[in-house]
Amino acid sequence: MATYHVKFPNYLDGYEAETEAKGYLVGVVVSAGNRSFELTVYDQARLVQELDDELDSDRAYFAVPNLLVVRSVTRVEILRAVEALAKGNFQELRASPVE
């Protein structure tokens, strides 16, 4: 399994309940060696809402790099998903060089 570090956005501190209720979180960064992955995290209900909104708009598509869908948008669920991704050496994600 790849060694990695997860950094949650600073604004999450103290707003975990609100974030879970909203069902999405942007700016979770996973670093593994010389690779970095910025995740956008959704729960299923919020993702369906976003898909419906985007597909009904003039844009008519939905594309988000490194989209991670979890049962609920909590640190525990996100860390559990990242651990599973690490077992596959983060193959499913698009990396950016660590600055």
Residue frames as qw, qx, qy, qz and C-alpha x, y, z in Angstrom:
[[0.000, 0.888, 0.459, 0.000, 0.00, 0.00, 0.00],
 [0.372, 0.581, -0.025, 0.723, 1.22, 3.49, -0.88],
 [0.358, -0.427, -0.436, 0.707, 2.28, 5.80, 1.95],
 [0.055, 0.626, 0.396, 0.669, 0.18, 8.95, 1.92],
 [0.120, -0.272, -0.463, 0.835, -0.95, 12.01, 3.85],
 [0.004, -0.687, -0.640, -0.345, -4.45, 13.54, 3.82],
 [0.127, -0.148, -0.240, 0.951, -4.97, 17.27, 4.36],
 [0.049, 0.724, 0.688, 0.028, -8.47, 18.53, 4.92],
 [0.141, 0.666, 0.127, 0.721, -9.33, 22.18, 4.19],
 [0.188, 0.039, -0.536, 0.822, -8.77, 24.47, 7.16],
 [0.416, -0.177, -0.030, -0.892, -12.33, 25.75, 6.93],
 [0.660, -0.205, -0.684, -0.233, -13.65, 22.27, 7.81],
 [0.331, -0.070, -0.708, 0.620, -12.62, 22.62, 11.46],
 [0.156, 0.252, 0.488, -0.821, -15.77, 23.33, 13.44],
 [0.555, 0.321, -0.109, -0.760, -18.05, 22.87, 10.42],
 [0.038, -0.128, 0.978, 0.162, -18.06, 19.08, 10.10],
 [0.321, 0.428, 0.778, -0.330, -21.80, 18.77, 10.80],
 [0.390, 0.705, 0.045, -0.590, -22.68, 21.45, 8.25],
 [0.175, 0.496, -0.726, -0.444, -20.40, 19.86, 5.65],
 [0.161, 0.077, 0.984, -0.005, -21.96, 16.45, 6.21],
 [0.370, 0.581, 0.567, -0.452, -25.44, 17.96, 5.87],
 [0.342, 0.698, -0.239, -0.582, -24.51, 19.74, 2.62],
 [0.916, 0.182, 0.357, -0.005, -23.11, 16.51, 1.22],
 [0.735, 0.574, -0.033, 0.361, -20.00, 17.85, -0.46],
 [0.491, -0.773, 0.189, 0.353, -16.48, 19.01, 0.29],
 [0.679, 0.683, -0.097, 0.251, -13.83, 20.44, -2.02],
 [0.096, 0.845, -0.423, 0.314, -10.13, 20.82, -1.41],
 [0.852, -0.413, 0.322, 0.007, -9.18, 17.55, 0.28],
 [0.429, 0.733, -0.524, -0.051, -5.56, 16.95, -0.75],
 [0.950, -0.224, 0.205, 0.079, -3.90, 13.56, -0.70],
 [0.204, 0.807, -0.551, -0.065, -0.10, 13.51, -1.04],
 [0.953, -0.117, 0.271, 0.066, 1.74, 10.31, -1.89],
 [0.715, -0.034, 0.304, 0.628, 5.43, 10.61, -2.69],
 [0.157, -0.208, 0.245, 0.934, 5.85, 13.12, -5.51],
 [0.132, -0.416, -0.698, -0.568, 2.13, 12.98, -6.39],
 [0.155, 0.197, 0.474, -0.844, -0.71, 15.09, -5.11],
 [0.097, -0.420, -0.805, -0.408, -4.43, 14.58, -5.66],
 [0.229, 0.027, 0.290, -0.929, -7.06, 17.22, -4.95],
 [0.032, -0.327, -0.941, -0.080, -10.38, 15.55, -4.27],
 [0.432, -0.162, -0.046, -0.886, -13.94, 16.75, -4.62],
 [0.043, -0.096, -0.965, 0.239, -16.10, 14.68, -2.28],
 [0.536, -0.156, -0.177, -0.811, -19.86, 14.13, -2.57],
 [0.427, 0.058, 0.844, -0.318, -22.39, 11.89, -0.92],
 [0.220, 0.270, 0.857, 0.379, -24.81, 10.06, -3.20],
 [0.113, 0.786, 0.581, -0.182, -27.82, 12.32, -2.59],
 [0.042, -0.812, 0.094, 0.575, -25.90, 15.53, -3.29],
 [0.238, -0.240, 0.720, 0.606, -24.26, 14.03, -6.38],
 [0.226, 0.503, 0.807, 0.211, -27.68, 13.14, -7.83],
 [0.046, 0.882, 0.311, -0.350, -28.84, 16.73, -7.17],
 [0.160, -0.649, 0.393, 0.631, -25.75, 18.14, -8.90],
 [0.275, 0.043, 0.830, 0.484, -26.18, 15.81, -11.87],
 [0.192, 0.703, 0.685, 0.008, -29.82, 16.76, -12.26],
 [0.024, -0.883, -0.087, 0.460, -29.02, 20.48, -12.04],
 [0.198, -0.524, 0.551, 0.618, -26.11, 20.35, -14.48],
 [0.264, 0.163, 0.859, 0.408, -27.82, 18.11, -17.03],
 [0.151, 0.780, 0.605, -0.053, -30.91, 20.34, -16.99],
 [0.116, -0.799, 0.055, 0.588, -28.79, 23.48, -17.53],
 [0.549, 0.792, -0.180, -0.197, -27.38, 24.92, -20.73],
 [0.133, -0.649, 0.746, 0.068, -24.11, 23.20, -19.87],
 [0.908, 0.147, -0.132, -0.369, -25.70, 19.73, -20.17],
 [0.798, 0.181, -0.525, 0.235, -22.77, 17.80, -18.68],
 [0.581, -0.778, 0.197, -0.134, -21.01, 17.22, -15.37],
 [0.818, 0.306, -0.326, 0.363, -17.26, 16.67, -15.18],
 [0.403, -0.851, 0.282, -0.185, -15.14, 16.86, -12.03],
 [0.581, 0.432, -0.654, 0.220, -11.59, 15.52, -11.81],
 [0.272, 0.137, -0.806, 0.507, -10.87, 13.26, -8.85],
 [0.611, -0.349, -0.066, -0.707, -14.49, 12.94, -7.83],
 [0.193, 0.063, -0.927, 0.317, -14.89, 10.79, -4.73],
 [0.613, -0.372, -0.249, -0.651, -18.35, 9.58, -3.72],
 [0.157, 0.102, -0.863, 0.469, -18.79, 8.37, -0.14],
 [0.268, -0.535, -0.801, -0.012, -21.76, 7.35, 2.03],
 [0.219, -0.940, -0.255, 0.056, -21.52, 10.53, 4.05],
 [0.438, 0.689, -0.197, 0.542, -19.12, 13.45, 3.84],
 [0.630, -0.766, 0.124, -0.038, -17.24, 12.94, 7.10],
 [0.007, 0.749, -0.663, -0.008, -13.54, 12.67, 7.87],
 [0.611, -0.197, 0.758, -0.113, -14.00, 9.00, 8.80],
 [0.783, 0.469, 0.399, -0.090, -15.70, 8.09, 5.51],
 [0.434, 0.861, -0.262, -0.050, -13.24, 10.11, 3.44],
 [0.194, -0.651, 0.733, -0.036, -10.24, 8.54, 5.19],
 [0.735, 0.031, 0.669, -0.108, -11.75, 5.08, 4.69],
 [0.726, 0.665, 0.169, -0.058, -12.12, 5.73, 0.95],
 [0.213, 0.861, -0.461, 0.002, -8.61, 7.16, 0.65],
 [0.494, -0.432, 0.753, -0.048, -7.20, 4.09, 2.40],
 [0.794, 0.308, 0.522, -0.036, -8.93, 1.89, -0.19],
 [0.537, 0.839, -0.084, -0.014, -7.55, 4.06, -3.01],
 [0.148, -0.782, 0.605, 0.004, -4.05, 3.78, -1.51],
 [0.744, -0.129, 0.656, 0.001, -4.22, -0.02, -1.74],
 [0.731, 0.536, 0.377, 0.190, -4.44, 0.44, -5.52],
 [0.513, -0.178, 0.157, 0.825, -1.68, 3.07, -5.49],
 [0.173, 0.647, 0.184, -0.719, -4.25, 5.76, -6.34],
 [0.318, 0.084, 0.746, 0.579, -4.62, 4.42, -9.91],
 [0.144, 0.703, 0.687, 0.114, -8.14, 5.86, -10.22],
 [0.118, -0.902, -0.173, 0.377, -7.01, 9.44, -9.57],
 [0.559, 0.698, 0.028, 0.447, -5.33, 12.08, -11.72],
 [0.644, -0.497, -0.143, 0.565, -2.15, 13.38, -10.08],
 [0.216, 0.942, -0.079, 0.246, -0.59, 16.82, -10.05],
 [0.628, 0.254, -0.451, 0.581, 3.08, 17.29, -9.13],
 [0.516, -0.730, -0.330, 0.303, 3.63, 18.27, -5.48],
 [0.264, 0.854, -0.066, 0.443, 4.82, 21.87, -5.33]]
